[in-house]
């Protein structure tokens, strides 16, 4: 199966209604080439004794529901043979992650080869991604030294990466797109990173919320890749808050040990250690018995939340101490 045929299959599944002209605009193929590939898809469908794909008088492509199911089977078959073709949404995420880790010179040809799509498709995806990023005041720039790269608030750039990883894992429960990127750039192995994290978590008595461990590992791998990149603008990091109490917590010690477990992390800046530490505090399970520097502040906040909830809901706690914990 060639990459254009695989792309057409993916587009036919993504859209409930699509015309040959739209396929032409997205794939960069001629109408004749599109018709040829639709005929090839129909050849694959003939053995299943179901309705074939047809083109209406208004150039709409007509696909029956049972035919869609068969197309999913065909795509699954080829995906299982390591010929994975990204959907539109996956391509935008993949492109953003490429720009985010910022390790190599990025040109159009890189995206064309990585995603197995045409030049016109990449240009359209870049345009759509640019529009998406504008909502977060993030831009895609280009120069001869670095190729394509991201500009904007570093906090927003990181926040969007984290959001993409969390949303992808929570909606599709599929890590394939992240593993593709890890393999392409030879980033840290997921299982090896997981082993290091769990060993250090046990050493520092840190417990992660179970369903957030996977997303933490992928986010850490991508964050670390960006942090060691020499291309990012250090002046943009001024927006990251410096919270002095973080350095007194076990999560900070955990982060230092975690980064020192990797040879390429020796030059990671202090503000990046603070950033990861703060993030770990947010996704790990706290222990009320830990007498940390921020315990009194957290206790006051929790008490105020409970009091506020009582006054708004009219609900009174049976065991106030247990709820507080």
TASULZI-V986981 format. One record per helix or strand of 3 or more residues. SS is the DSSP state (H for helix, E for strand). FROM is the first residue (numbers start at 1). LEN is the number of residues. If there is no record, write none. Layout:
<<SS,FROM,LEN> <SS,FROM,LEN>>
This chain:
<<H,3,12> <H,20,8> <H,31,16> <E,60,3> <H,65,15> <H,88,14> <H,108,8> <H,119,16> <E,139,5> <E,147,5> <H,154,18> <H,176,10> <H,190,14> <H,210,19> <H,234,6> <H,244,5> <H,250,11> <H,263,3> <H,270,14> <H,295,19> <H,320,5>>
